[in-house]
Amino acid sequence: VAQLHAVVHAVDPAQIAAVQADAMQWMADAQHLLADAAAPAADAAAQNADKPGLFGNFVNLIQGCLVGIHGALKGAGVPGAWGLSIALFTIFIKGVTYPLNYKQMASTIQMQAMQPKLKALQARYANDPQTMNEKTAQLYKDEEVNPLAGCLPTLVQIPVFIGLYRSVLELAKKDMLEESFLWIPSLQ
């Protein structure tokens, strides 16, 4: 306590006021510098807001396809053309991605068929993880199974369906999905 009392009395109040004034001036200068640096960044962000980017272009492509299908169906006099165009485009995408789905399902079936052998390896080498990993890798190689083959096709398809979702959202924002489809009064 005596040391703290000595430190408190050793500090000159005028010196504290000077340090405080310097700190306040430094903070004001820093604020001006940050404001000056932020202005060009805000201008650049405003200029790039109109540029959709790679995924935005992909969404615009899907949106254009949907609008084209809708125009063809509407021109043919089909009622509920928006709902039908979304369904037809989805069926088209599922058809295009069918080979990936087929590979994924085949890999899943192969992995399920290998499970008894894999469990036997895990039980046999439970105390030796390194040997168990080597034997597991050898089993995958012998059976000609890629454990990642079930995941990769899904990872390829995810951006496509997210793009479809975002394009439908954009169409809804533009109030283009106001017509009915089947029993649904509006697709909004």
TARANOR-V113205 format. One record per run of one state. SS is the DSSP state (~ for helix, > for strand, _ for the rest). FROM is the first residue (numbers start at 0). TO is the last residue. If there is no record, write none. Layout:
<<SS FROM TO> <SS FROM TO>>
//
This chain:
<<_ 0 0> <~ 1 9> <_ 10 11> <~ 12 47> <_ 48 51> <~ 52 74> <_ 75 79> <~ 80 95> <_ 96 96> <~ 97 123> <_ 124 127> <~ 128 142> <_ 143 147> <~ 148 172> <_ 173 179> <> 180 180> <_ 181 182> <> 183 183> <_ 184 187>>
//
